[in-house]
Amino acid sequence: MSALANIREWLSWHYLEQAGAPLWESIGEMADEASAWLRLALRTRFPSVAPSDALAEIAYNQNLEPPVGAMGGDDAVRAYLADPWSKWEKAGTRQRMLDELALLGYPNCEIVTWRDLVDRGQPPTVFGGFESFFYVIIKKPNPWTVPGKWGDGAKWGGGSKWGSTATWAEIQAIRRVIQKWKPAATSCRFIEAWLVVSLFGLPTRWTRWPVNEWWERTPSGAYPNFYNYSY
């Protein structure tokens, strides 16, 4: 029941018809408006019922960055934001990175650490002996293939391609996931993207994109090559 309806019920009909009636009507309308704003404010706090334009703010409050474009619309984003603690519980783990990459649209990824390489027979000097280094493989299925023409004017960082049909925005999204969810005191040196695979699912064409940590940036803005393309 609206505030004005309550006022009409509380006060006698002949009082409302007196000179004070417009005042009570105004009070009732303002109370109804305040009540509507309060209900909206309360709903905005909950992902399941919040308006679409509030989802980004909810994600910000949870320190999450849902990959909106790849998740299938608002319903998927609401489901992603419904339980932030389960995501932060796994922060700094391989599984969290893999889950986030899958949400971006890359369900078949692999994280390869210095320890993995040594266990597979590489010498301890791999990655220069830095045990905290790792790289990420984006296997098929992914939407990329080899570029139509190398050196066609597209530049790394210019919003287009570099060694593949991947866009700068796609590469940056993968970088953000890695930087946000990787274990502390570790460094991802590069991303290996499989472009063409054989009938056995093994790569025949691939490319590698440097991740570049903030601490590597020189005063000139350049990044020195420090295991950015190989181990």
C-alpha positions, -999 to +999 in steps of 0.1 A: +000+000+000+013+034-009+021+061+017-007+083+004-032+054+007-021+049+043-026+086+051-061+084+036-068+054+058-054+070+089-071+104+086-108+110+082-122+119+048-134+153+058-100+163+072-083+154+039-108+176+021-097+206+041-070+230+032-043+206+044-051+179+018-026+190-008+002+190+018-006+154+028-007+144-008+027+159-014+041+141+017+026+108+006+041+112-029+076+120-015+074+091+009+065+068-020+094+081-040+118+077-011+106+041-006+110+033-042+146+046-042+154+026-010+141-006-026+162+001-057+192+008-036+188-025-016+183-045-048+214-029-064+236-046-038+226-081-048+238-095-082+207-117-087+183-087-088+205-057-095+200-037-127+223-045-155+242-012-152+250-019-116+268-052-122+302-036-130+300-017-097+293-049-078+323-065-095+344-035-085+333-038-049+342-075-050+376-068-067+365-091-095+367-085-133+341-108-149+349-113-186+315-099-196+319-103-234+326-140-233+303-152-205+270-151-223+252-120-211+240-106-178+227-139-164+262-154-166+277-123-150+252-125-121+261-161-115+298-152-116+293-125-090+270-145-067+298-162-048+330-141-048+345-159-018+348-192-036+369-174-062+391-156-038+395-188-018+414-202-049+433-170-057+470-177-065+463-212-078+465-228-112+429-237-110+418-202-105+438-190-135+424-219-156+388-212-146+391-175-155+407-183-189+379-208-196+354-179-189+373-159-214+366-186-240+397-207-237+388-240-220+419-259-229+449-241-213+480-253-196+503-236-170+539-247-173+563-238-145+600-240-140+594-271-118+573-287-146+601-282-171+627-296-148+605-326-140+602-332-178+639-334-183+650-298-188+682-287-170+678-266-138+691-237-157+659-235-177+644-200-174+678-189-161+672-209-130+644-186-118+621-211-101+592-186-099+589-183-137+561-199-157+543-196-190+508-203-202+497-223-233+464-215-250+456-247-268+428-253-293+399-246-293+406-209-298+396-186-326+430-177-339+450-188-369+481-175-387+479-140-401+470-136-438+502-116-444+532-108-422+542-072-421+509-058-435+512-027-414+496-040-382+517-032-351+520-048-318+500-026-294+483-009-323+449-026-318+454-053-344+476-084-348+510-098-341+519-132-354+483-143-354+447-132-359+444-124-322+435-088-314+452-066-289+421-066-267+421-104-265+457-106-256+453-079-229+424-098-214+445-129-210+473-108-195+449-093-170+437-127-159+472-140-154+484-110-135+453-110-112+452-146-103+488-159-105+506-170-073+524-142-054+561-138-062+558-156-095+562-142-130+545-153-162+571-147-190+550-154-221+517-168-235+520-195-261+490-196-285+484-226-307+473-215-341+473-248-361+473-283-347+477-317-363+451-345-364+466-356-330+460-322-315+497-313-314+507-278-325+522-272-359+520-234-359+521-213-328+531-178-316+543-164-283+533-131-267+553-115-239+535-107-207+558-080-195+558-073-157+555-037-145+589-039-129+606-047-162+596-014-178+626+009-185+624+047-182+621+048-220+590+027-219+606-004-235+608-039-220+641-058-223+639-094-236+642-115-205+628-150-214+598-133-230+596-157-259+613-189-248+627-206-217 
